[in-house]
């Protein structure tokens, strides 16, 4: 292919290096169109349209998590030699994977974000609404705005730095990765080093994104955390200051009696974010939601100088025995913690990115792939059109199967309880209520209060089954145990990835429909 030939010079240095180390060799040019996708689901759709004319490689391996997959040398090699690249995006994939695509794909090669383009093909999108079931405030980090006027794009990053802390103990801000590994953003116990730009106390986010996290405090009292934000439009750009602020926490003490903050707004429940504003008046503020994660009409901005974050005594918990969480203190020590509400690394925007859980949206993806392949390989346009037509017919039948199968479940039992917010489209398209619950930390033993809340969620809904994704089962032991204690079945549902039993999109969606009917009906 002409486009692949244009990439050879770019790939030469990389190929020489890895072959010299006994690693990856240059892929043979057999005349087929070379396509890379970020996930196995997208790879399957591309193979259905491309047929034998197209060689498709998925960057995220089988069973991998697109939210956290980091690009490898093999991924970069595949990207450099690609004639087309398909990602989902809308913040689905780990940003470093998107950076690898954008940085290594030749300029003349189509780089398609399917979810973002799908609305042109009649796809339906819905806001990302996450159910908040915590006894305390759910406090995350957010970047509001795109920063386009400052030269930012989807590969840019915002750095939110902790620069100082005043309080009676230590503060640790962290999130729990997909497989239970903690990633620390802020840790006051070793100080804040201006000499290295506070590198070890910095949270990184792309523009217009949000992430969940946990906040742990070692002693009760009033804490004041100083933060500073900067925007890095490109990897080689000089950071642009955005602003700074001080966030006040009342930990185990009366939040209405914080010295110097009489009459301050107290945030003690629901969902709020420490927010870096890139557009309009730039700076760091606190953005609080009302009923939902996508509820724009209910969102209010609070000035940090006039706001107190309440960390009540019911947030008291113990440091787990897992050595990976030693940064919180010794096992068994009491800490106050605002927990991470949604499991795993979960950076996202305002739109739910899991469009393919509605088969009609997957049909839009297929049409985009078809038109892209025709654009880069017009000599075989008739073959791509025929393949796509046949597959779209199969997806029509699949859509009908899901509608009919889920309709067999009594309406009162169409409650989906799972650990991952990946099924909003499934629920909206086929009549399921998404009744997700939250577990603060999938890698640690939950407290008695946390177990009680989890059990009450299952009891109150009277669900006969809960659902786990096979690739996430290792971090869902609490759900499995509590379900077993109540005689509630634990069933399989597929979200972002295939496994050895389900290896295609059609098989995945049929398996989901059948599992829902069999376990809930």
Buried (B, 14 or more C-beta within 10 A) or exposed (E): BEBBEBBBEBBEEBBEEBEEEEEBEBBEEEEBBBBBBBBBBBBBBBBBBBBEBBBBBBBBBEBBBBBBBEBBEBBBBBBBBBBBBBBBBBBBBBBEBBBBBBEBBBEEBBBBBBBBBBBEBEBBBBBBBBBBBBEBBBBBBBBBBBBEEBEBEBBBBBBBBBBBBEBEBBBBBBBBBBBBEBEBBBBBEEEBEEEEEBEBBBBBBBBBBBBBBBBBBBBBBBBBBBBBBBBBBEEEEEBBEBBBBBBBBBBBBEBEEBEEBEEBBBBBBBBBBBBBBBBEEBBBBBBBBEEBBBEEEEBEEBEBEEBBBBBBEEBBBBBBEBEEBEBBBEEEEBBBBBBBBBBBBBBBBBBBBBBBBBBBBBBBBBBBBBBBBBEBBEEBBEBBBEBBEEBBEEBEEBBEBBBEBBBEBEEEBBBBBBBBBBBBBBBBBBBBEBBBBBBBBBBBEBBEEBBEBBBEBBEEBEBBBBBBBBBBBEBBBBBBEBBEEEEBBBBBBBBBBBBEEBEBBBBBBBBBBBBBBBBBB
